[in-house]
Amino acid sequence: MSVLGYACSQRYRDQDAFRETVEVSVGLGEDSRGHGLGTALYRALFGLLAEEPVHVALAGIALPNDASVALHRKFGFAEIGIFHEYAVKNGQYLSSLWMQRLHSTRLPGPDQS
């Protein structure tokens, strides 16, 4: 058995001011991409978050990643800005696009995979 992918959320910061803000993430194995699994996982995650006191969801996407940006746009995320060279992985600086989604944003319909 292997894991095909995951979607998760966590509190953005520990301070009380951020109690209604979560950071979300989705990750898929290479063989799982392009089959609608990311959409299904996010639909399930946002369905669960609808029952929680969440006002805004944030997502940081390491660039380049056109597929992840498209997935987040489909779920109503808007681009906020880029953190340039803010992290290092495998000896290279990474930039990250940050996006946000307000709780009142509609989920894509079931026909949108």
Sequence and secondary structure as in RCSB ss.txt:
>XXXX:A:sequence
MSVLGYACSQRYRDQDAFRETVEVSVGLGEDSRGHGLGTALYRALFGLLAEEPVHVALAGIALPNDASVALHRKF
GFAEIGIFHEYAVKNGQYLSSLWMQRLHSTRLPGPDQS
>XXXX:A:secstr
    EEEEEEES SSGGGTTEEEEEEEE GGGTTSSHHHHHHHHHHHHHTTS  SEEEEEEESS HHHHHHHHHT
T EEEEEEEEEEEETTEEEEEEEEEEETTS    TT  
